[in-house]
Amino acid sequence: MTDLTVYLTQDDVARALRSDVLTGLTATPKTLPPKWFYDARGSELFERITRLPEYYPTRAEREVLADRADEIATLTGAHTLVELGSGSSEKTRLLLDALRRNASLREIVALDVSDAALSASVAVLREAYAPATVHGVVGDFTRHLALLPGDVPRLVAFLGGTIGNLVPAERAKFLTALRDNLQVGEWLLLGTDLVKDPATLVAAYDDAQGVTAEFNRNVLHVLNRELSADFDTSSFAHVARWNEQEEWIEMHLRATRDMEVHIRELDLTVPFAAGEELHTEISAKFRPARVSAELAEAGFELAKWWTDRQGRFGVSLARAVA
């Protein structure tokens, strides 16, 4: 049995884009949320990024899951695997296979903002993991946690270091909301990229082939298409730098000349000065003590902490406590 529940419609997405662009491009400094990278082209570019030699997080996290999936299945005995930001669900196949070997898997819940990608993923999961029930939920993990189904105990997987795209206040809000929607004893599996030498970090977000640069500029293509904007994408340079104080990577788009951009759908003209930067993403990096503290503050108890063999990426298994 498979179903797709839609809590986030295309009209919702369109309204959110208009709001974010109006707010972000009239602010000082100018900003745009990273979620707007991910149209079909952006998702394809990100998949290319994960295969680049400089981009270690995907390989490092997969190494941990390959080593520890059976241990995770045994410890949690989860009946339901909930994946936040599902996409193709490829990164959780190791967990699903382990839960099936453990004879505990009954349901799979995949949440993503893209209904097209989710429909395809759900169909594949249904065939691969029958007789488990598969639920696709089109929604936003910052808004729709209370609506997620699943037979308890659930294991919520939030992987890929995606939590690093949230600033500390947003992380605290998200983790607390997640805990509030879990029963005592249910589980969170969290992937967090770790603090390391700045050269390695910057290279992961500024690859030699320029794929990440094109991914960054893709947000401008999205605005051109969806809001009838006239960004000259070739006039924006990709910038990635390490913020040592905040311990995060920042991505920006830097105007290479003075220009005005017109966004017809918003009746908005946006000036850019040469050298002005549009902030598009952060990717926070973590230390083990920080991960443990943020989980505890939200009502989780750290049960297990693992890294890949080079100590580049952390995966934590935490239990919801009273």
Beta strands, then each sheet from edge to edge (+ up, - down):
strand 1: 2-6
strand 2: 80-84
strand 3: 107-112
strand 4: 133-138
strand 5: 154-158
strand 6: 187-193
strand 7: 236-243
strand 8: 248-255
strand 9: 259-263
strand 10: 268-272
strand 11: 277-284
strand 12: 300-307
strand 13: 313-320
sheet 1: 1+ 4+ 3+ 2+ 5+ 6+ 13- 12+
sheet 2: 7+ 8- 11+
sheet 3: 9+ 10-
end
